[in-house]
Amino acid sequence: MADFETLRDYDRLATNYKLSVVRKVLPEYFTTSYPNLVTFLEAYYDHLDSDENFGGIINELLTIRDVEDVTLKRLDFVLDEIALGVSHTQFTFPREALRNFGNFFRVKGSLYSGEGFFRAFFNENTTQITYPKKSLLTVGDPVQGKIGPEDALVLQDGRIFQVFSVLIKSPLALVDWEILYRNFVHPAGFFLGAEVEIVAEGQVSIITAESITDPDPRVKIIEAASFSMTGDREVSLILPDDQDADSAEQRYHPYRTTNFFGGRGVS
């Protein structure tokens, strides 16, 4: 945490108003006759004047509205007055946020105020604030009047895609920031759209029965396959008998014949 969040400014304000008057108001002989009583009374009043007791609180009235010097516990009184009752625990750096509330309210509704809101209230720097009016199809416009898949322009629908709307993409859920955003940033009359954006690196683990090592990239693996066919049917060729000398040989040796004979296969 930065120093300005923990150190009090003692350079421009008188900080010690405590002055022990016990020895002055008591008779002088108490100092010698009852030294323990004097020591007790001094310690008692020092305790009353400590930071969290009555005397310390009275002294803090002088700096109760000083953002730099007031304690964080008392800072809630200032936040309650100018920051709509938000507690200092809502901010990572409450003093810095309180110093910027003046500028923050002056630019309410702008992109600057929206981004500053998520940084101050949630310490979030990845939130994207867009204005859907830039994606509307406008007839006759040289830039927003083009029709095509590369332009990705849409028609006005009266909700997100309209002139008076804002779309916020954040890793935070809408219920976490909607009320605060509407109180501090959101311009009146605008439609508020929200999308939860989850960005993470996924890890996929594959578990096998045995280890599979990566082969050498120089080795080319070719899977071998075998094929066999066993005939279980008898095939006969029926050929025309021309009654010549080789007719009998053709009948008993059909595989020696050629397509010239025009045979038919029957199975």
N, C-alpha and C positions, 0 to 999 in steps of 0.2 A: 504494500500500500504506500502511496506517496506520502512524503513528510507533511504536506499541508493538510492531510486528513487526520494526523495524530498530534501534531505540535500546536500549541496555542501561541498566539502572537503576543509576546510580552514587550515588543519594542515601541508600541505607540499607545499603550494603555497602562495606567497604574494598576498593578496586579495584587499588591499586598496592602490591605487596609487593616490587618489585624495588629492590634497593639495591646499587649498585656498590661492591665492596670491593677492587677491583684495586689501587688506590693505597694501601690500608691494609695489605695483605699483602706488597706488594713493598717492598724497601728504598727509602729516600727518594731515594737518588742515581739510581734508575732514572728518576725523573720528569725529571731534568735530563740524564742521560747517554743514556738510551734512550727518548725521548719517543714515537717511532713504535711501539715495542714496547708501551708502555702504552696508546696509542690503539688498537692492534690488539687487545689483550686485552679492552679495554672493549667494542669493537664485536663481538668474538666472543661474549662472554657475553650481550650484549644480543640478539644473534641467537638464541642458545640459549633465551633467556627470552621470545622472541616467541610469538605466539598459537599457531602451528601447529608449534612445536618442543617439545622435551622440557620445558624450564622453563615454558613457557606452559601445557602440559597439566597439569603438577604444580599450578600455581596455580589451574587450573579445577576441581580436585577440591573446592575449598571451595564452589563454586556448581554442582556437577554435577547436583544435584537441584532447583535453583532454575529454575523454568520461565521466569521473566522475564529471567534473566541468562545462562543457559547458551547456548552457541552452537547453531545449528540442527543442526550435525553431531553434537554430543553429545546433542541432544534426542532422538535416536533411542533412546538407552539408556533414557530415561524412558518413551518410547512402547512400547518392547519389554516393559517391566515392567507397565504398567497399560493398554495399548491393544492387547494381543494381537499385538504385533510389527509394527504398521503403521508404515511410514516417514513422516517428516514431509513428503515430497514428495507424499503422497496428499492433503494439505490445502492449501487456499488460504491459510489463516491457522492454521498449526499450533499456535501458542501459545494462541490463543483456543480452538481445539478441545480442547487438553489441559486447559485450565482448566475446561471444561464436561463433561469425561468423568465426573466424579462424579455430577452431576445426570443425565447421559445414561443411566448404568447404573441409576439409581434409578427411572427411568420407562420402562425397557425394555419394549417391546411396545405402548406407547401411541401415539396419533396424534402427539403432540408429539415423541416420539423418532423416529418415521418421517420426519416432515418435516425435523427437525433433521439426520437422517442424510444426506439428499440435499443439503441446504445445505452441510454441513460437508465431506463427502467429494467431491462433484461440483459444488458451486456451482450447484445446480439448484433453482429456486424454483417451477417449474410442475408438479411431480409431484403427482398426485392419489392419495390413499389412501382407499379406500372399504371398507366392510364389507358384503358381500353379504347378510348375515343380515337387513338392513333391507329387502331386496327379496323375501323369502320369503313365500309364501302361507300364512297361519295360519288354520285353520278356526275360526270363531267369534270371531275378533279384530275389533273394530269398525274398526280402521284397516288392518291387513294381512290382513283376511279378505274384502275386496271383490274381485269378479271383473269384469273389464271391460278394454277396450283402453286406457282412460285411466289405469288403476292400474299396469299393467306388472309385476304380481307373478308370480313363477315358483315352480315346485315344487322342493323340496330334492332335490339330485342326489348328495350325498356328496362333491362336489369343490369347485368354487368356490362354488356356492350351498348353503351350509350355515351352521350357527351358528358353527363354529370355522374361519373362513377370512378372508383379507384379499386384496383386489384392488388392485394398484398400476398406475396408468396414468402412464407416463413416456416422454419422448423418448429415453431411453437403453435399449439392449438389455439383456435379462435377464442375459446372460453377463457384462456389465460390472459388475454390482452384486450379483448373487445371493449369492455367498459372503460378502462383507462384510456384507450385510444380515442374513443368517442368523446371523452371529457376533455382531453388535452390537445388533440390533433385534428380529428375528423371535421371537415367543413360541413356545415348544415346543408341538408338537401341532397347530398351525394349518396349514391348507392355504394355500400361497402361489400366488396367481395373478397373472400379469403381462400387460399389454398395452402395445405400443409405440404411442405417440400422436405422429403427425406432423402438425404444424400449419404450413402455409406458404401463401404467396400465389402462385397459379399465373399464369403469363404465357403467353398464346397469341398468336403472331404469324401473321398472314394475309398471304401474299405473292401478288400478282396480276401479270399481264402489264402492266397499265397502272394508273396511279393512279386511285383512286376517291375523289372528294371528297364530303363530306356536302352534300346539297342544302339550300337555304334552307328552314327549317321552315315558312315561310309558303306555300311553293309546293307545290301538290298535284299529284302526278304520276299521270296516268291512262294506262295502256297501251292503245293503239289496236290493234284486231284487225280483219282483213278476212276475208270469207268469200265464196266463189264456188262455184257449182255448175253444171256443164255436163252436160246430159243426153246420154246416148249410147244411149238406147233409145226406140223409137217406141211411143206409147201410143194405143190406139184405144178409142173408146167404142161399145159395141154397144147400140143403142137399139131398142125395139120400133117397127116400122113400122105406123103407123095409116092409111097410104094417103091422107093428106090433102094439102093443097096445099103445106105446108111440109116434107114428108117429105124431099125431096131436099136442102133447105137444111140440115136437121138432120144428114144423113149427111155432107155435105161441110164443115160448120162445127160440129164437135162441141163446141168450147170455148164456143159460145154457148148450149149447152143448160144446163139446171138440174137439180138433184137431183130435181125432180118426175118426170122420166122414169125414174128408178130404174136408171140405167145402171151397167155394171160396167167397171172398169178392168182391162185385161189387159196385162201386160208380158212 
